[in-house]
Amino acid sequence: MTTAVQRRRGTATEHSSFTGLEGEISVNTTNESVHVHDGSTAGGFELMRADGSNSSIALGDISGVTAGTGLSGGGTSGDVTLNIDSTVATLDGTQTFTNKTLTSPILNTPTIGTSFTIGGATITEAELEILDGATLTTTELNYVDGVTSSIQTQIDAKSPLASPSFTGNITGAGNITLNGTGSAKVPSGTTAQRDSSPVDGMFRYNSTTDEFEGYSDGSWGSIGGGSSNLNIDTMTGDGSDTTLTLSIDPTVENNTQVYIDGVYQNKDTYSVSGTTLTFSTAPPTGSAVEVMTITPTTLNVAGDGTITPAKIASGDFYFDTDTLYVDATNNNVGIGTSSPTFSSGTYGGLHVHGSNGTSLRMTNAASGQTASDGYEILLDPTSKDTLYVNRESANQRFYTGGSERLRILSTGGITFNGDTAQANALDDYEEGTFTPMLSSNFTGTYAHRVGTYTKIGNMVHFSMFVALSSGGGSGSIVVEGLPFASGSGGQRYHAYQGWTNNFSANGYVQFLHGAGVDTLSLYKIVSAGASQASQVSDMGTSGNFILSGTYTTG
């Protein structure tokens, strides 16, 4: 090359202010590129180099596509990869991709051939259609809801059937997870409809007992199903109203909490009876009263008839330690004590203890069961006396060998061996002393006088001794001060026998006991079969007499 043509040239900066002639070509020495001029545009138009190094568009990018023309050109054979900028939302129209790789595609109304490949696995159209037995739709694959998870995740989310229904038994492995805010319904049936061959772990609702139940350790048992409620009742104080009607009965006062203007009230400031709460002092006028009532639930309650001895731990057994205690070692039962003991180690039975007295009480349907009904055996805490209390208007009977031996009549008195007659009842026994004295027609003084008696039923046996220190007076001798009056029904001679000493005529004497009185008249025996009233003058100044006898009262 011997001839060279050199064009006008300059740097990129110089070109920016240079306006060449129309059709003129200049060289950019900075970018090693060529500019074509039009005679009016400063810098002209820089042409892109073959390597594209002077272009502001990245190599391989498509800066614009005319709408409706699609893409053309490129390779005529082999695989072609089309990288689409992430800002491109959709490809409009019908697009056909044959043997192409799509990265995270979102397809609108796709038409899938007989099969396609995900992650190296081939999925056929028939396999996709097992979801509902119909042609797969975009809704079923959930491709249009903006979820960008993998196809497998989408399919997993769609796999549960809506409202499935199965008949017969279903057996599976693994755990079951139920999501949602509704309920899971379990089998329900009567007690008679329980499984004929139950196994541990079964769970159902028993419509007979209205409770959930489960099968464990060879029997069915209740699983609970109650509820725990917190109820709130309010009122505004008026300075006079002391009552508030609650929406539920709290059963006990401890199930309530009361606040007045937010301040907790001690339980000794109010009382509860049924659904009525009564304040000891009316809440102040305008005060805000709030009552919280708690109704506790019962959980894990065993079903009726399901607790067997096998379910109770062996050895000693108790409720509340001292309330009821079973001593399994010695076969004793304690009520009120956790150490039931007896006077002999060989004895066993029921030991009842009470800090403030002990009572064993029995009632039945006929007696009733109030505090004034039935029969009680009590141990008095102060005197230590044992009380046998029949609170009914009825007899107490004692038997041996199957026969009645003793009866305490409800009206008082004791009968024996089955006798029920009140007239035959032994109703009294006494022992005591009395002071005998002569009637007022005796004016002397006494040296000594004493009397003793024993009363069994209406029979009185007595004895007395009277000695004088001086005599005086006149008239018949009459002894007064017997412990009981005699029975009525005429004069009675009760074989009274006496002895006199220092009388004008010593010896045996007789005493006549009149009817209905507590006095005796002294008679002296004057001859065989004859007697006469003794006189005060017969006693002298130091006379004395001894007398004993038996008589009946009224």
C-alpha positions as CSV (number, residue, x, y, z in Angstrom):
1,M,0.0,0.0,0.0
2,T,1.9,3.0,-1.3
3,T,-1.0,5.5,-1.2
4,A,-2.7,6.7,2.1
5,V,-5.8,8.7,2.5
6,Q,-5.9,10.5,5.8
7,R,-9.4,11.9,7.0
8,R,-9.9,14.8,9.3
9,R,-9.6,13.6,12.9
10,G,-9.8,14.7,16.5
11,T,-10.6,13.6,20.1
12,A,-14.1,12.8,21.3
13,T,-14.0,16.2,23.1
14,E,-13.1,18.0,19.9
15,H,-15.8,16.1,18.0
16,S,-18.5,17.3,20.4
17,S,-18.1,20.9,19.1
18,F,-17.2,20.1,15.5
19,T,-19.8,20.3,12.7
20,G,-18.6,18.7,9.5
21,L,-19.8,19.1,5.9
22,E,-22.7,17.0,4.7
23,G,-21.3,13.6,3.7
24,E,-18.0,14.3,5.4
25,I,-16.4,11.5,7.5
26,S,-14.1,12.2,10.4
27,V,-12.1,9.9,12.8
28,N,-12.6,9.9,16.6
29,T,-9.1,9.3,17.9
30,T,-10.4,8.7,21.5
31,N,-12.8,5.9,20.6
32,E,-11.1,4.8,17.4
33,S,-14.4,5.2,15.7
34,V,-15.9,7.0,12.6
35,H,-18.4,9.9,12.6
36,V,-20.7,10.7,9.7
37,H,-21.7,14.4,9.4
38,D,-24.8,16.1,8.0
39,G,-23.5,19.6,7.8
40,S,-25.6,20.8,10.8
41,T,-25.3,18.5,13.8
42,A,-22.3,19.1,16.1
43,G,-20.2,15.9,16.4
44,G,-22.2,14.2,13.7
45,F,-23.2,10.6,14.3
46,E,-20.7,8.2,15.7
47,L,-20.9,4.7,14.1
48,M,-20.6,1.6,16.4
49,R,-17.5,-0.4,16.2
50,A,-17.6,-4.1,15.3
51,D,-16.8,-5.1,18.9
52,G,-19.4,-2.7,20.2
53,S,-17.0,-1.3,22.8
54,N,-18.2,2.3,22.1
55,S,-21.9,1.4,22.5
56,S,-24.0,2.4,25.6
57,I,-26.2,-0.7,25.1
58,A,-24.9,-3.9,26.7
59,L,-23.8,-6.5,24.3
60,G,-26.5,-9.0,23.6
61,D,-29.4,-7.0,25.1
62,I,-32.4,-6.0,23.0
63,S,-33.3,-2.4,23.6
64,G,-36.6,-2.4,21.8
65,V,-38.9,-4.6,19.8
66,T,-41.6,-3.3,17.5
67,A,-45.0,-4.4,18.8
68,G,-46.6,-7.3,16.9
69,T,-43.5,-8.2,14.9
70,G,-42.1,-10.7,17.4
71,L,-38.5,-11.7,17.5
72,S,-36.7,-12.9,14.4
73,G,-33.2,-13.8,13.3
74,G,-30.6,-15.7,15.4
75,G,-29.6,-19.2,14.9
76,T,-31.4,-21.5,12.5
77,S,-30.6,-24.7,14.3
78,G,-29.6,-25.9,17.8
79,D,-30.8,-24.6,21.2
80,V,-31.2,-20.9,21.7
81,T,-31.4,-19.3,25.2
82,L,-33.6,-16.2,25.5
83,N,-32.8,-14.1,28.5
84,I,-35.7,-11.7,29.3
85,D,-35.2,-8.8,31.6
86,S,-37.0,-9.3,35.0
87,T,-39.0,-6.1,34.3
88,V,-40.8,-7.8,31.4
89,A,-44.1,-9.0,32.9
90,T,-45.6,-11.0,30.0
91,L,-45.1,-12.1,26.5
92,D,-48.3,-11.3,24.7
93,G,-49.9,-13.4,22.1
94,T,-49.3,-17.1,21.5
95,Q,-45.8,-18.2,22.2
96,T,-44.5,-21.7,21.3
97,F,-41.4,-23.0,23.0
98,T,-40.1,-26.3,21.8
99,N,-37.3,-28.0,23.7
100,K,-36.6,-24.7,25.6
101,T,-35.7,-24.2,29.2
102,L,-37.9,-21.7,31.1
103,T,-36.6,-20.4,34.5
104,S,-39.4,-19.7,37.0
105,P,-42.1,-19.2,34.5
106,I,-45.6,-17.9,35.1
107,L,-47.9,-19.1,32.4
108,N,-51.3,-17.7,31.6
109,T,-53.7,-20.3,30.1
110,P,-51.0,-22.7,29.1
111,T,-51.5,-25.6,26.8
112,I,-49.3,-28.5,27.9
113,G,-48.5,-31.4,25.6
114,T,-48.7,-35.0,26.6
115,S,-45.8,-34.5,29.1
116,F,-43.3,-32.1,30.4
117,T,-40.2,-32.3,32.7
118,I,-39.8,-30.8,36.2
119,G,-36.5,-31.2,37.9
120,G,-35.5,-34.1,35.6
121,A,-38.8,-36.0,36.2
122,T,-41.3,-36.4,33.4
123,I,-44.9,-35.6,34.4
124,T,-47.7,-36.6,32.1
125,E,-51.1,-34.9,31.5
126,A,-52.8,-38.0,32.9
127,E,-50.8,-37.7,36.1
128,L,-51.8,-34.1,36.6
129,E,-55.4,-34.8,36.0
130,I,-55.7,-37.1,39.1
131,L,-56.3,-34.0,41.1
132,D,-60.0,-34.0,40.1
133,G,-60.4,-36.2,37.1
134,A,-60.7,-33.2,34.8
135,T,-58.4,-31.3,32.5
136,L,-55.9,-29.4,34.5
137,T,-56.5,-25.7,34.7
138,T,-54.4,-22.7,35.7
139,T,-56.6,-22.2,38.8
140,E,-55.7,-25.7,40.0
141,L,-52.0,-25.1,39.6
142,N,-52.5,-21.7,41.2
143,Y,-50.1,-20.0,38.7
144,V,-52.0,-16.7,38.6
145,D,-52.1,-15.8,42.3
146,G,-48.6,-14.3,42.5
147,V,-47.1,-17.2,44.4
148,T,-43.6,-17.8,43.2
149,S,-43.0,-21.2,44.9
150,S,-42.1,-24.2,42.9
151,I,-44.6,-26.3,40.9
152,Q,-44.2,-29.1,43.4
153,T,-45.2,-26.8,46.3
154,Q,-48.1,-25.6,44.3
155,I,-49.3,-29.1,43.6
156,D,-48.8,-30.1,47.3
157,A,-51.0,-27.1,48.3
158,K,-53.7,-28.3,45.9
159,S,-53.6,-32.0,46.6
160,P,-56.1,-32.1,49.6
161,L,-59.6,-32.7,48.3
162,A,-62.4,-30.3,49.3
163,S,-64.9,-32.0,51.7
164,P,-63.6,-35.6,51.1
165,S,-65.9,-38.4,52.2
166,F,-64.8,-42.0,53.0
167,T,-66.7,-45.1,53.8
168,G,-65.2,-47.9,56.0
169,N,-62.0,-47.9,57.9
170,I,-59.0,-45.8,56.9
171,T,-55.5,-46.9,57.9
172,G,-52.4,-44.7,57.4
173,A,-48.9,-44.1,58.8
174,G,-47.4,-41.0,60.3
175,N,-49.1,-38.1,61.9
176,I,-52.3,-36.1,60.9
177,T,-52.2,-32.3,60.9
178,L,-55.4,-30.4,60.7
179,N,-55.3,-26.7,60.0
180,G,-58.2,-24.3,60.2
181,T,-60.6,-22.5,62.6
182,G,-63.4,-25.0,62.5
183,S,-63.9,-28.4,64.2
184,A,-62.9,-32.0,63.8
185,K,-65.8,-34.4,64.3
186,V,-65.1,-37.7,66.0
187,P,-67.3,-40.8,66.0
188,S,-70.4,-40.5,68.2
189,G,-72.7,-43.2,69.5
190,T,-74.4,-44.7,72.5
191,T,-72.7,-46.8,75.2
192,A,-74.2,-49.9,73.5
193,Q,-72.6,-48.9,70.2
194,R,-69.1,-48.9,71.4
195,D,-66.6,-51.0,69.4
196,S,-67.1,-54.7,70.1
197,S,-63.3,-55.3,70.2
198,P,-61.8,-52.0,71.5
199,V,-58.1,-51.3,71.6
200,D,-56.1,-48.8,73.6
201,G,-56.1,-45.3,72.1
202,M,-59.7,-45.3,70.7
203,F,-61.5,-42.0,71.1
204,R,-65.2,-41.2,70.7
205,Y,-68.2,-39.2,71.9
206,N,-70.7,-41.1,74.1
207,S,-74.2,-39.8,73.4
208,T,-75.6,-41.8,76.3
209,T,-73.4,-40.0,78.9
210,D,-73.0,-36.8,76.9
211,E,-69.2,-36.8,77.2
212,F,-66.0,-37.7,75.4
213,E,-64.4,-41.0,76.2
214,G,-61.3,-43.0,75.5
215,Y,-60.3,-46.6,75.8
216,S,-57.3,-47.4,77.9
217,D,-56.0,-50.2,80.0
218,G,-58.9,-52.5,79.3
219,S,-61.8,-50.1,79.9
220,W,-63.6,-47.0,78.7
221,G,-63.2,-43.7,80.6
222,S,-64.4,-40.2,80.4
223,I,-62.0,-37.6,78.9
224,G,-63.9,-34.5,80.1
225,G,-65.4,-32.0,77.8
226,G,-66.5,-29.4,80.4
227,S,-65.9,-25.7,80.3
228,S,-64.5,-23.1,82.6
229,N,-66.5,-19.9,82.8
230,L,-65.7,-16.4,84.1
231,N,-68.9,-14.4,84.5
232,I,-69.0,-10.7,85.3
233,D,-72.0,-8.9,86.9
234,T,-72.0,-5.2,87.6
235,M,-74.1,-2.5,89.4
236,T,-73.8,1.1,90.3
237,G,-74.0,1.8,94.0
238,D,-76.7,4.1,95.3
239,G,-75.9,4.1,99.0
240,S,-78.9,2.0,99.9
241,D,-79.1,-1.1,97.8
242,T,-77.1,-4.0,99.4
243,T,-78.0,-6.8,97.0
244,L,-76.8,-7.8,93.5
245,T,-78.4,-10.7,91.5
246,L,-75.7,-12.8,89.9
247,S,-76.1,-14.4,86.5
248,I,-75.0,-17.8,87.8
249,D,-74.9,-19.5,91.2
250,P,-71.2,-19.5,92.4
251,T,-72.0,-22.5,94.7
252,V,-69.5,-21.2,97.3
253,E,-68.4,-17.7,98.2
254,N,-64.7,-18.5,97.4
255,N,-65.8,-18.7,93.7
256,T,-66.4,-14.9,93.7
257,Q,-64.2,-11.8,93.6
258,V,-65.8,-8.4,94.3
259,Y,-64.4,-5.0,93.4
260,I,-65.8,-1.5,94.2
261,D,-64.2,1.2,92.1
262,G,-61.4,-1.3,91.3
263,V,-60.7,-2.0,95.0
264,Y,-60.9,-5.7,96.0
265,Q,-63.4,-6.4,98.8
266,N,-62.7,-8.9,101.5
267,K,-65.1,-11.8,101.7
268,D,-66.2,-10.8,105.2
269,T,-67.8,-7.7,103.7
270,Y,-70.5,-9.7,101.8
271,S,-72.3,-13.0,101.7
272,V,-73.7,-15.2,98.9
273,S,-76.9,-17.3,98.9
274,G,-77.7,-18.9,95.5
275,T,-77.5,-16.1,92.9
276,T,-78.0,-13.3,95.5
277,L,-74.9,-11.4,96.7
278,T,-75.6,-9.3,99.8
279,F,-73.2,-6.5,101.0
280,S,-72.9,-5.8,104.7
281,T,-72.8,-2.1,103.8
282,A,-74.5,-0.7,100.7
283,P,-71.9,0.5,98.1
284,P,-71.5,4.3,98.0
285,T,-73.6,6.3,95.6
286,G,-72.1,6.3,92.1
287,S,-69.5,3.6,92.8
288,A,-68.8,1.0,90.2
289,V,-69.4,-2.6,91.5
290,E,-68.0,-5.6,89.7
291,V,-68.4,-9.2,90.7
292,M,-66.4,-11.9,89.0
293,T,-67.9,-15.4,89.3
294,I,-65.9,-18.4,88.5
295,T,-67.5,-21.8,87.7
296,P,-64.7,-24.3,87.6
297,T,-64.7,-27.2,85.2
298,T,-64.2,-30.8,85.9
299,L,-61.5,-32.4,83.8
300,N,-60.7,-36.0,83.2
301,V,-63.6,-37.3,85.1
302,A,-63.8,-41.1,85.1
303,G,-66.9,-42.6,83.5
304,D,-69.6,-44.1,85.7
305,G,-68.7,-47.6,86.9
306,T,-65.2,-47.4,85.5
307,I,-63.0,-47.2,88.6
308,T,-62.0,-50.7,89.8
309,P,-59.7,-51.7,92.7
310,A,-56.9,-52.3,90.2
311,K,-56.9,-48.6,89.4
312,I,-56.4,-47.6,93.0
313,A,-52.8,-47.7,94.3
314,S,-52.1,-50.6,96.7
315,G,-51.3,-49.8,100.3
316,D,-52.8,-47.1,102.5
317,F,-55.5,-45.0,100.9
318,Y,-57.0,-41.7,102.1
319,F,-59.1,-38.6,101.3
320,D,-57.7,-35.3,102.6
321,T,-55.4,-37.2,104.9
322,D,-57.6,-37.2,108.0
323,T,-61.1,-37.1,106.5
324,L,-61.0,-40.8,105.6
325,Y,-57.9,-43.0,106.0
326,V,-57.7,-46.7,105.2
327,D,-54.9,-48.5,106.9
328,A,-54.3,-51.4,104.5
329,T,-51.6,-53.0,106.7
330,N,-53.8,-53.5,109.8
331,N,-57.2,-53.4,108.0
332,N,-58.4,-50.4,110.0
333,V,-60.4,-47.4,108.8
334,G,-60.0,-43.9,110.4
335,I,-62.4,-41.0,110.1
336,G,-60.9,-37.8,111.3
337,T,-57.5,-39.5,112.0
338,S,-54.7,-40.9,109.8
339,S,-53.7,-43.3,112.6
340,P,-56.6,-45.6,113.4
341,T,-55.7,-47.6,116.5
342,F,-57.4,-49.8,119.0
343,S,-56.8,-51.0,122.6
344,S,-55.7,-54.4,121.4
345,G,-53.4,-54.9,118.5
346,T,-55.5,-57.8,117.4
347,Y,-58.6,-55.7,117.1
348,G,-59.5,-53.8,114.0
349,G,-62.3,-51.7,112.7
350,L,-63.5,-48.1,112.5
351,H,-61.8,-45.4,114.5
352,V,-63.7,-42.1,114.6
353,H,-61.9,-39.0,116.0
354,G,-63.0,-35.4,116.4
355,S,-61.2,-32.5,118.0
356,N,-64.4,-31.0,119.3
357,G,-66.3,-34.1,120.2
358,T,-67.0,-37.3,118.1
359,S,-70.3,-38.4,116.7
360,L,-71.4,-41.5,114.7
361,R,-74.8,-40.7,113.2
362,M,-77.3,-43.0,111.4
363,T,-80.4,-41.9,109.4
364,N,-82.7,-43.5,106.9
365,A,-85.6,-42.5,104.6
366,A,-88.1,-42.9,107.4
367,S,-86.2,-40.8,110.0
368,G,-85.0,-38.0,107.6
369,Q,-81.5,-36.6,107.7
370,T,-81.7,-33.2,109.4
371,A,-79.7,-32.4,112.5
372,S,-82.7,-33.4,114.6
373,D,-83.2,-36.8,113.0
374,G,-81.8,-40.3,113.4
375,Y,-79.6,-42.0,115.9
376,E,-76.2,-40.8,117.2
377,I,-73.4,-42.1,119.4
378,L,-71.5,-39.2,120.8
379,L,-68.3,-38.8,122.9
380,D,-68.6,-35.5,124.9
381,P,-65.3,-33.5,124.5
382,T,-65.5,-32.1,128.1
383,S,-67.0,-34.8,130.3
384,K,-65.8,-37.7,128.1
385,D,-69.2,-39.2,128.6
386,T,-70.6,-41.5,125.9
387,L,-74.1,-40.5,124.7
388,Y,-76.5,-42.8,122.9
389,V,-79.0,-40.4,121.4
390,N,-82.2,-41.6,119.7
391,R,-83.6,-38.4,118.2
392,E,-86.8,-40.1,117.1
393,S,-89.9,-40.8,119.2
394,A,-89.0,-44.5,119.2
395,N,-87.7,-47.2,121.4
396,Q,-84.1,-48.5,121.7
397,R,-83.8,-52.3,121.8
398,F,-80.9,-54.5,122.6
399,Y,-80.6,-58.1,121.3
400,T,-78.4,-61.2,122.0
401,G,-78.7,-64.5,120.2
402,G,-81.4,-63.0,117.9
403,S,-83.8,-62.2,120.8
404,E,-84.6,-58.9,122.5
405,R,-83.2,-58.7,126.0
406,L,-83.7,-55.1,126.9
407,R,-85.9,-52.2,125.7
408,I,-85.7,-48.5,126.6
409,L,-89.2,-47.2,126.0
410,S,-89.5,-43.9,124.1
411,T,-91.7,-42.7,127.0
412,G,-89.1,-43.7,129.6
413,G,-88.5,-46.9,131.5
414,I,-86.9,-50.3,130.8
415,T,-88.6,-53.5,130.0
416,F,-87.0,-56.9,129.6
417,N,-87.2,-59.9,127.2
418,G,-89.6,-58.4,124.7
419,D,-92.0,-56.9,127.2
420,T,-93.5,-53.7,125.7
421,A,-96.0,-52.7,128.4
422,Q,-95.4,-49.3,129.9
423,A,-96.9,-50.5,133.2
424,N,-94.2,-53.1,133.5
425,A,-91.4,-50.7,132.8
426,L,-88.7,-50.1,135.4
427,D,-88.6,-46.4,135.3
428,D,-86.6,-45.4,138.5
429,Y,-83.8,-46.4,140.8
430,E,-82.5,-44.2,143.6
431,E,-80.5,-44.5,146.8
432,G,-80.5,-41.7,149.4
433,T,-81.0,-40.4,152.9
434,F,-83.8,-38.6,154.7
435,T,-84.3,-37.0,158.1
436,P,-87.2,-38.5,160.1
437,M,-89.0,-36.4,162.7
438,L,-91.9,-36.6,165.1
439,S,-95.1,-34.6,164.5
440,S,-95.7,-31.2,166.0
441,N,-97.4,-32.7,169.2
442,F,-93.8,-33.7,170.3
443,T,-92.1,-30.8,172.1
444,G,-88.9,-32.5,173.2
445,T,-85.4,-32.5,171.6
446,Y,-83.5,-35.1,169.5
447,A,-80.2,-36.7,170.4
448,H,-79.9,-38.4,167.0
449,R,-82.0,-39.2,163.9
450,V,-81.1,-40.7,160.5
451,G,-82.9,-42.4,157.6
452,T,-81.8,-44.2,154.4
453,Y,-83.7,-45.5,151.5
454,T,-83.5,-47.4,148.2
455,K,-86.1,-46.9,145.5
456,I,-86.5,-49.4,142.6
457,G,-89.3,-48.5,140.3
458,N,-92.3,-47.7,142.6
459,M,-91.0,-49.8,145.5
460,V,-89.3,-48.0,148.4
461,H,-87.3,-49.7,151.1
462,F,-86.3,-47.6,154.1
463,S,-84.8,-47.8,157.6
464,M,-84.5,-45.2,160.3
465,F,-83.2,-44.5,163.9
466,V,-84.6,-41.8,166.2
467,A,-83.2,-41.0,169.7
468,L,-84.4,-38.4,172.1
469,S,-82.4,-36.2,174.5
470,S,-85.5,-34.9,176.2
471,G,-89.2,-35.7,176.2
472,G,-92.3,-33.6,176.1
473,G,-95.7,-33.2,174.5
474,S,-98.8,-35.2,174.3
475,G,-100.9,-37.2,171.8
476,S,-100.1,-40.1,169.5
477,I,-96.6,-40.7,168.1
478,V,-96.5,-39.8,164.3
479,V,-93.3,-40.1,162.3
480,E,-92.9,-37.7,159.4
481,G,-90.3,-37.1,156.6
482,L,-90.4,-40.3,154.6
483,P,-88.6,-39.8,151.2
484,F,-91.8,-40.5,149.1
485,A,-95.5,-40.5,149.7
486,S,-97.2,-43.9,149.7
487,G,-99.5,-45.1,147.0
488,S,-103.2,-44.5,147.1
489,G,-105.8,-47.2,147.7
490,G,-106.5,-47.5,151.4
491,Q,-104.2,-48.1,154.3
492,R,-101.4,-50.5,153.6
493,Y,-99.4,-52.6,156.1
494,H,-96.0,-53.3,154.6
495,A,-94.7,-55.6,157.3
496,Y,-93.2,-52.6,159.1
497,Q,-91.3,-54.0,162.1
498,G,-89.7,-51.8,164.8
499,W,-88.1,-51.9,168.2
500,T,-88.4,-49.4,171.0
501,N,-86.0,-48.7,173.9
502,N,-86.5,-46.7,177.1
503,F,-90.2,-46.5,176.4
504,S,-92.7,-47.1,179.2
505,A,-93.2,-50.5,177.5
506,N,-90.2,-51.7,175.5
507,G,-90.5,-54.3,172.7
508,Y,-91.7,-54.7,169.2
509,V,-94.0,-52.2,167.7
510,Q,-96.0,-51.7,164.5
511,F,-96.2,-48.8,162.2
512,L,-99.3,-48.0,160.1
513,H,-98.6,-46.2,156.8
514,G,-101.6,-44.3,155.5
515,A,-102.5,-44.0,151.8
516,G,-100.9,-41.1,149.8
517,V,-98.9,-39.7,152.7
518,D,-95.2,-39.7,153.9
519,T,-96.1,-40.2,157.6
520,L,-96.2,-43.3,159.9
521,S,-98.3,-43.9,163.1
522,L,-96.6,-45.9,165.9
523,Y,-98.7,-48.7,167.5
524,K,-97.7,-50.8,170.5
525,I,-98.7,-54.5,170.9
526,V,-100.7,-54.9,174.0
527,S,-101.7,-58.6,173.6
528,A,-101.7,-61.3,171.0
529,G,-103.5,-59.9,168.0
530,A,-104.1,-56.5,169.7
531,S,-102.4,-53.2,169.5
532,Q,-103.0,-49.6,170.3
533,A,-101.6,-46.2,169.3
534,S,-98.4,-45.3,171.3
535,Q,-98.4,-41.9,173.0
536,V,-95.7,-39.3,173.2
537,S,-95.7,-39.8,177.0
538,D,-94.6,-43.4,176.4
539,M,-91.2,-42.3,175.1
540,G,-90.0,-40.7,178.4
541,T,-87.1,-38.4,178.3
542,S,-84.5,-40.6,176.5
543,G,-86.6,-43.1,174.4
544,N,-85.4,-44.3,171.0
545,F,-86.7,-46.5,168.3
546,I,-85.5,-48.4,165.1
547,L,-87.8,-49.0,162.2
548,S,-87.4,-50.5,158.7
549,G,-90.0,-51.4,156.0
550,T,-91.0,-51.4,152.4
551,Y,-93.9,-49.6,150.7
552,T,-95.0,-48.6,147.2
553,T,-95.4,-45.2,145.8
554,G,-98.2,-43.9,143.6
